[in-house]
């Protein structure tokens, strides 16, 4: 998995893994099994932790803003910026 930053709501970060948002819902597709996801604020403080994210099943971020998202899979790790809004 490679790293890539985005300033929007849709990105392919490597090995076919795609991250996209719909309002305050975040989706990962292209996973080969479950992933662990950690969400950090701009200061680097961990705000959310999702240990068992499944392919195309959403998880919710309650506070809009810019986050750094770490994705951990059995094939590797990736980090990307993600914008969350409630619209």
N, C-alpha and C positions, 0 to 999 in steps of 0.2 A: 504494500500500500504506500502511496506517495502522499505528500502534503501539498495542499493548495489552499489559498485564501480566497474568500469570496466576499462580496458586498452586495448580497442579494439573497434569493431564496432557492436556488437550484445549482448543484455542482456535482460533478463526477470526480471523486478524489483518488481513484486508482483501483485497479483490478475489477472494474465494473461496479464499484460501490457508488451509489448516488445518494445524496442528501438533499431533501427538499422540505419546504415548510408550506403549510396552509393555515394561515392565521397563527395561533399559538401551538399548533400540532407540528411535530417533527417526524419525518419518515426516513427510513433507510431502506434502500432496495439493493439487490445484488449481493446480499450476504450469503455466505455458505455456513449457516448455523447462527447461533446467537452472538451478540456483540455486547460489550460493556461500553457505556457512554458516560463521560464526565463532562459537565458544563461548568465553565469558569467565567466570572465577570471580567471586565477589562483590567481590573487590578490583580487578577490571577487567583482570586478566592474561589474555591469550589462552591457552587451554588446548588447544583443538582447532580445526583448520581443515579444512573439507570443500569443495573448489572445484567439484565437479561433482555436486551432489545432484540426483537425478531423481525425478520424480513417483512417490510411493508405494513407493520403494525405501529400506529403512532404512539408517541409519548408527548406529554403536555408540558410546556414551559409557561408558568403562570404570570411572569413579569416580563413585559416587552423590553427589548434592548438588544445590544450587541453582546454576543457570547463567543468564547473560544470553546470549541467542542473537540474533545479527545475521543476517538473511536478505537476500541481495542478488540481485535478478533484473533482467532487462532492463527491467521495468516500474517498478522502484523498490526501495526498501529498507524493512525493518521490523526492529523490535527487540522482544523479549518475554522474560519470565522463564520458566524451565522447570525443573521438578523431575524429577530422574533418580533412579530406584532400581533395584536389581537383582532385584526380586521379580517 
